[in-house]
Amino acid sequence: MTNPGVDIDIAARISRSPLSDVLKRVGHAADELGVEVYAVGGVVRDLVLGRSTSDLDFVTVGAGSGIKLAEEVAKKFDAKPASVYPKFGTAAVRVGADKAGLGTGDDFLLEFVAARKESYRSDSRKPLVEDGTLEDDQRRRDFTINAMALSLNAERYGEHLDPFDGMGDLQRRIIRTPLDPADTFADDPLRMVRAARFAAQLDFRIDDKAFAAMRHNAERVRILSQERITDEIEKIMCCDEPSRGFIILEATGILELTFPELVELKGVEAIHGRRHKDNFFHTLQVLDNLVELTDDRPCEDTYWLRWAALLHDIGKPATKRYSPSTGWTFHSHEERGARMISRLFRRLKLPTDDRMRYVRKLIRLHHRPVALVDDHVTDSAVRRLLFDAGEDIDDLMTLVRADITSKNPRRVRRYLNAFDSVQEKMLEVEEKDRLRNFQPPVDGNEIMEVLGLPPSRVIGDLKEAVREAILDGIIPNEHDAAFDYMMEIKDDILAQAEEGKRRR
């Protein structure tokens, strides 16, 4: 079924798109092989919406035709040989932007598959696949806006096949499934998480019937691998308003099954009329605030800072207490939250390297700048924060600014002005003491050489004593002053070490 009412618009968008040459060359390769080929899914949707994309999906008709076309396209683009997955009847070709005629930019990933139809068992996320028609392939798609196809063969180039009115749903800004949503989501539960992701990415609404089916089928997400779920969460994190995706997942019961630590933040408790804020919605507002504050930077540059925003209060449920004198408190929630990060990252299949340690550090430190708002704060306190935050101090200050979620404009201005003052103090101290990326001016090798000591705990004690003296303002952050101080205290440190040995 074609949709002739929008063919002219589609053709115009193709001709204006940077992808035009890529699509024509794929169609030409298909014609040479006598293969019927269509651009499908996200590339068609994004052409209509005027969004850029570097992942292009193609469907061919006929067993094995997808792999055959991928191999031919790789030759046409002088690209590396196609990556072939015969078990699934798919192949992929990565094409550099220069070879696609676009000069510089990201590589393009062209994925090819022969049209197929799928069926699922209730206890498995892996479909039973068999050859099918283009219509079969469109029926198995997740949403109507992803079920549109464009013919790329010369005879029908640009013909728009839209059997489920995906174009109408794009215009209505709605997420709807081609078939009954209960069947669509039961077949592949990841589609429910993808619905939330597309709603957040495109600023669309989920169709009422689809939303109800998500709630009814939420338990099906238990059969999904964590990697697939996390991949969708990561895409939600890169949206302009990530809160939309998380709110949908929470409202359908999916978030409780996939990310319970966030759901535990939800709710407001009151005792004697004294309430605390809903930390779930506060957290999502902080995340949105941070995205807005960093909107001049691509998501990949702020991605782990976004995770720090999402998880900054994750320790609050475990530390919530009520006192008649002070009301609700969450003392040391930042430390509790930081200790949760390693286990949480492992469960979510996120990297447990420096990126995890960065998130953990920002969570641990995110309340420290608040303490510096006091006019009487000492330079020592400022030095210690600069030392502990190191090169991440600017990201930390962005996070604490995003953490202001008051609805009172006067209060927001007061907090922002206070943080401006804190940053001024930091600049003054940093300029004076050169503490950004601080390294002790006297290192362990020099101490061992001067004092004739082997590697031992006492070397660390001496370095720590020098560092503390600098942070407390006793000595400047200079080599000669640090060396003189080390020589002055060495006898006391060595004596303490000997006393410790005797006691043991």
Order of alpha helices (4+ residues) and beta strands (2+ residues): alpha-alpha-beta-alpha-beta-alpha-beta-beta-beta-beta-beta-alpha-beta-beta-alpha-beta-alpha-alpha-beta-alpha-alpha-alpha-alpha-alpha-beta-beta-alpha-alpha-alpha-beta-beta-alpha-alpha-alpha-alpha-alpha-alpha-alpha-alpha-alpha
